């Protein structure tokens, strides 16, 4: 047993907050039309449910979200399927479920996710399904991840199918073997399985051709493999949209791992973007508090006011940037929606900004006389047609 689950680390703050923000709208929206308003969630590497210091792991969080869904005015029945390889963690998870899962439908499956995935997919075949795959090491092969989509129907009216994956940055260690005079072929074959073929080797070597690559080259190689993985998952899943987020211990550090979100529904992409933005906000707050510990700012709580001020600065910068990009698109003289031009409008702000920033940016452009479109009262800003003035 490792010490990984003793206390929540910085990188876990982001992925858990994204999950925390996303599960409720997923259950609410997809469960509206499902039979019995049922929704399934698979947590394929569940861990003990709570960290040793009592903070929520993914298990306790999902139990809380399932209770919240059941208490809605129009209740949703969120069925939770936990899988955990380590017997000791699975035992602790059972204790958490017994204490916090009263009235919920839960299963606890001890063993490898590969072993249990087929039966869990069968159990959820007729209802919306969200699968969370967050291993401490390498993830299951791409063939098995793709089966989550392939083995479930797609198209209009089919139950939603979505996956959030932690594609670990251990890729860097294995990728380094490609430049070694004595690579461990068994390890490389393991990554071949994870990535769905040997293609990743060429992708890595294109960015890291030498035996002594720079950190920038290794980061570029890592990202090339992640992007290639996402592209192959999209293809295997029948055209699913994917979203990549790099997860860092601090903004100035290299990624520890990458999150890949996959969905067949454009609304899933929109809601995930909102969740990612709120997750990043929580991550920044966590680091502001951490930096203030053992300082005068930490003692009197002044760090939080300083953090809020910094958030206001970021908000203004993002709104100004969005307004500038919207103005550029409006200058082309044709109506458009953000959903039709995400690269031009969002660009590097994808997953960083959210609806509140869009609304204020549109208001700013309207006040400047560049558009006649009023966003007031509009919920779906992504699909809102912006009319040139």
N, C-alpha and C positions, 0 to 999 in steps of 0.2 A: 504494500500500500504506500502511495506517495504522500507528500505533504501538500499536494496541489489543492486539496479541499480544506485546508486549515482556515484560510481567510481569503476573502475576495481580493484579487489583484487588480491593478489598474486596467489592464486589457479586458478583464471580465466585465468591468463596469459598462463599457460601451455595448457589448453584445447582449448583456442581460437587459439593459435599458431599451434597446431596440426591440427585443422580444417582449418586454413589458408593455411597450407602446403599441406593438402591432397585434398582439393576440386578441385584444378586445374588439377592435374594428373588424378583424378577420372573422371572428365568431359571429358578431352582430350582422355583418353584411352577407356572408355566405350561408349562415344558418337561417336566414329569413325564409328561404324557400325549400330548405331540406326537410325530409320526412321527420316529423317529431322535433323539428328545429335542432337536429343533432349535428354536431361537428366533432371531428376526431383530431387529436394532436398526438404525434409520436415523438418522444424524446429519446433518441437512439443511443445517447451516451449520458445517462441521467445523473450519475454520481450519487452522493448520499442525500440529496434533497436540500440540505442546509449545510453551510460551512460550519466548522467546529466552533467558530465564535458566534454562531447563531444567525448570521446573515443568510438571506435567501440564496439558495442555488436555483437552478432552473426548475427543479421539481417543486419546491415550495412556492415559487412564483407562479407556476402553471396551476397549482391547486388554488391559489388565491384568485387567479384570473377566472378559473372555472366557477368558483363561488360567485364572483361578481356577475358573470354571464347568467347564472341561474337566478340571480336577484333582479335582473332587468325587468322593466314593465312588460316587455315581450321576451320571456326567458329563452335562453339558449342552453342546450344540454351539451356541455363540452366533455367528451370522453377522452380520458388521458391514458396513454399506453407508454409506460416507462420501460426502458431496456438498460441494464447495467451489467457489465462483464464481471466486476470484482464482487465476490460474495459478501465481503464486509460492508462495502458501500450499499449493495442491494439490501442488506439487512437494516442498515440505518435508514435507507429510503422507505422501507416498509413501516418503520416506526413513525416517520414523518407523515406518511399517507394515512396511517391509522389515526394519528392525532389531528390531522388537518384536512383529511379528505372525506369526512363524514357526509353522506348523502350524495357523493359523486360516484361516477362510474370510472374506475381505475383498474389497470392491470399492471403488475410488476413482473418483468421477465428477466430472469438472471441468465446471463450469457452474452454471446456476441449478437450485434444487431443483424448481421448476415443470417444468423440462424433463425431469428424471429420475424424478420421483415415480411416474408411471404404471407404468413398467417395474419399479421397485423394489417397488411394491405387488404387481405380478404375481408377482415372484420369491418374495415372502413370503406368498402368498395362502393357503397351507394350514397355516401355522405361526404361533405367537404373535408379535406384532409390537409393539415399543415404538419410537415416533418422537420424536426430540428436535429441536425447532425453536428455535434460539437465534441469531437474526440480530443483526447490529450495528445495522441500521436497521429498517425496517418489515418485518413478516412477510408471507408470501404471503397471497393473498385467502382469506377464510373459506370460500368454495366449495371451494378446493383442500384446506384443512385438513379440512373435513368429508368430503371424498372418501376420506380415510384410513379412516373408519368406514363410509361409505356403500358403498364398493366391496368391503367385506369382510363376510362373514356374521356375524350376531349370534345370540343365543339359546343355549340349553343345549347344551353340548358344542362350540360353535364356538371356534376359536383366539382367545386374548385379543388385544384391540386397545387400545392406550393411547398417549396423546400428552402430552408436556410441552412447553409453549409459553412463550417469552419474548415477552409482549405489551409492546412497548417504551413507555416513558413519553414518547417523542417525540410522543405524542398531545397533550401539553400545548401544544407549539409549533403543531401544526396546528389544535387546538381554538381557540387564540387568534385564528386567522384569521376565525373566525365572527363576531367582534365588530368586525372591521376594515371600514372603508368600501370597501376595495379588496382583497377576498380573492382568492387565487390559486386559481381554480376547478379547475385541473388537479391541484393538491395535494389539495384537498378530495375530488375524485373518487378519488384514490389511496386515501384513508382509507375512502371509501365501499366500495371493493373489499375492503380489509382487514376491514372490519366487516360486510360482507354487506348493504349498503344504506345509505340516508341517515338511518336511525333515530338514529344516534349524534349527529347534529347537534342534534336536539331534546333528547336526553339531556344533552348538554353545556350547551346554552343554558338548560336548566331550572335548572342549578346555577350557571351563570355568565351571567346575563342582561345584565350591564353591560359597558362597554368597559374598565373598570379593576377587574377582580375581585380579591379578596384571595387570598392563597396558600391559605387554607382552602377557599375556593370552588373554586379550580382543582383542588385535591386531591380535593374531593368530586365534581367533574365528571369527572375522570380515572377515579375508582373507579366512577362510574355507567356509564361506557362499558365498562370492563372487565367489570363484572357483567352488562351487557347482552350483551356478546360471549360470555361463558361460557354464558348462558342460551340464546342462539341456537345455540351449538355443541352443547349438550346436546340440543336439539330436533332438529338436523340429524343428530346421531349416533345417534338412536334411543333417547333417554333415558339417555345416559351421565351418570354423576356427575361433577361438576367441583369442583375445589378451587383457591382463589385465595390466593397468597402475595405480599405486597408486599415487594420487595427494596430495601433502603436501604443507603447507604454507612455510616450509623451509626444507632443507634436513634432519635436525636433529629432526623434529617433526613427530608425528604420522599422518597417512593419514586423510585428510578431507573427501575424497570420492574416489571412484574408477571409472576409465573409462574402459568400456568393448567394444571392437571393434569386430564386427562379419561380416564375408564375406563368400561367397561360392567359392571364387576364390583365388588360391594361390598367384597370382600377387597382389591381394589386400593386402594380408598380407605383402608382400615385400615392397610395396609402403608405407603402413601404418608404417612399421618399420622405414623407412627413415623419414617420417613426425614426428614420435614420437621423434627421435633423434634430429631433428632440433627444435622441440618444447621444449625439455629439454635444448638445448643450449640457446634459447631465455629466458627461465625461469632462467637459471644461470646468464645471463647478467642482467636481471631485478633485481635480488637480489644483484648483485655486485654494481649496480647503487644505489639501495636503501640503502645499507650499507655505501656508500660513502657520502650520503647526510649530509650536515652540518659539513663536514670535509674538510681538505685541499685537499684531493683527489677529493672530489666532486666539489670544487670551480674551479680547473684548468683542470678538465677532465682527470686527471691522472688515475682515476679508470678504464677507458676503456683499457688503455695499460696494466694495471695490470691484468685485466680480460682476455685479449688476451693472455698474458703470461701463465696464469693459464690454459687456454684452450689448449695451446700447450703442456703443461705438461700432461694433461689428454689424449690428442691425442696420445702422445708417449706411455703412459702406456697402452692404449687400443690396439694400434698396436702391441706392444710387447706381450700382452696377447693373442691376436688373432693368432699371428705368432707361439707362443708356442703351442697353441691348434692345429693349422694346422699341425705343425711338428709331434705332437703326432698321429694324424690321418693318416698322410702320412707314418708313421713308420709301419703301419699295412700292407702296401704293396699293397693296392688296390686303383684304381682311385675312386674319390668321388666328390660330389659337396656339397657346404654349405647347399643347400636346402635338401639334403639327410641326413645331420647330424647336424641339427640346435642346438640340445641340447648340443652336444659335442663341437661345435665350438663357439656358441654364449653364451649359459648358462645365467649367470647373466647380460650379456651385450646386451641381446635382447632389442631392442627399445632404446638403448643407443648409439650404434655404427651405422654407415651407410656405403654406398659404398666407400667413400674415405678411410675409415679405412680398409675395406676389401682389396682394391687394394694395399695399401701400405704394408699390412701384407703379401699378396701373393708375392709382389716384394721382401720383406725381406727374406721370405723363399726360393724364387728362387735364390737370391743372395748368400744364404748360401748353395746352391747346394742340397736342399731337394726336389725340384720339377722342372720339365721341363716346366711347364705351364707358359705362359706369359699373364698377364691380360691386356696388352696394347691394347686399342681400343675396349675392350669388354664392352658392356653396362650391360648385365645381368650376374653379377658376382655370383649371387646366384646359377645359373644353370651351371656355368663354371666347367668342369671336371678338377680336380687337379690330375696330374699324378705324381706318385712317381719317383724320379730321379733314 
